[in-house]
Amino acid sequence: MKNKILIVDDEPDAVELVEFNLKQAGFDVTTAADGAEALRKSRTVLPNLIVLDVMLPELDGLEVCKLLRHDPATSGIPILMLTARAAEVDRVVGLELGADDYVTKPFSPRELVLRIRRIL
C-alpha cells in the first residue's frame, strides 16, 4: 500500500514539480490549492504526510498547521513545510506550531523525497 501525500500549494508549477517527483518515488499524491481545501482533504483523505506551503490564499499554512495539530483526527499527521519564507523566525514559528520539518524554496526534489521518507 502506497503512502498518501497531500501537497498544499497555490502555485501550479510548484505543485506539478512536487507531485511529479513524489509519484516517481512511489507515493500516492493528492493536492489542495488553499488552506480551507487542505483542512477538508486532510480530514477526508487522512494522508500519511502533508507538504504544506506557508503563503496560501484565505487561510495561511501556519494557521492550517495549527488547526491540524489541534484536531484529534489530524494531529498525528506529519507536516513538512515547503515555502519561500526562509527567515529564521519563519522556520522557528513553523516548527513551534508543530511542523515536523521545514524546507525552503528553491529546493532539491531529491532532498525533499529523502526528507519525506525519513519522516515516514
N, C-alpha and C positions, 0 to 999 in steps of 0.2 A: 504494500500500500504506500502510495506516494505521500510525502509531507505536503500539506497545503500552505501556501504562502499568499498573504493578502498584501498587495502593493498599493499604497495610498499616495498619490501624487497628482497634481493638476496639470503637469507638463507632459503632453502626449509623447514627446521624444524620450523623456526620461523613463516613462512607463514602458515604452517599447523596448528600450535598451535593457532595462532590468528584467522585464518579462522574458525576453528572448534568452538571456543568459541563465535565468533560473529554470526555464523549460529545458534548455540544453543540459543543465545539471541534473535533470530528472525530477524537478518539483512540479506540483500541480499549482497553477497560478490563477488568482482572482484579482481584479483591480477595482479601485474606487477613486473617484476624482475629487472628492471633498470630504470634510470631516464628518458630516452627517451620514453620508453613504458609507463611510468607513465604520462608524458605530453600528449601523444596521447590518452590514455584511459580517462584521466581527461576531455579532450575536447569532446570525443565521448559519454562516459557513463554519464558524469555530475553527479558524486556521491554526496551524501549528506555530506560525510566526507571522508578525506584521512588520513590513518595511514601511515606515511612516515618514513622510516629509513634514517639515515644521510649518512652512508657509503655504497654507491652504485657504481657499475661499470659505466664507461662512464661519467655520469652526477651525481654529488652527491646530496643528499637530500636537502642541504642548497640552492644549485643553483635551484633545482626543485621548492622549496618553493618560492624563489624569482621570478622565471618565472611565476609561477601560480598566484602570487599576482599582477603581472604587466599585466596579460592578463584579459581584461574585462569579458571574457566568464567564467573564473575560479576564479576570485579574491574573490568571496564571499564564496567559498567552505571552510569550516573549516578544519584545518590541525592539526593533533596530531602527533608530532614527537615521534617515538618509536625507541630508539637507545642505543647502548652500550657506547656512548660518554657521560660520566656523569659529566665531569668537569663543574664548574660554568660558565666558559667562553663559553663552547659549548651550555649550556642551554640558556644563555643570548643572544648569537648570533641567535639561533634558534627562540627565541621569538621576537627578534628585526626584523628578516626577515619576520615575520608575522605568525608564528605558534601560534595556539590557546592554545596548551598545550604541555608539554614535559615530557615523561615518559622514564625512563632509564631501560635497561635490566640488570639483570634479573627483571622480572615484575610479578605482580599478574594478571592472566587473569580476575579474578573477578573485580579487581580495574580498569583494562583497559576498560571493558564493562561499568562500572559505570561512568568513565570519559567521554566516548563517549556519553552515554545517557545524561550526564549533558551538554555537548557542544550542542547536538542536541536539 
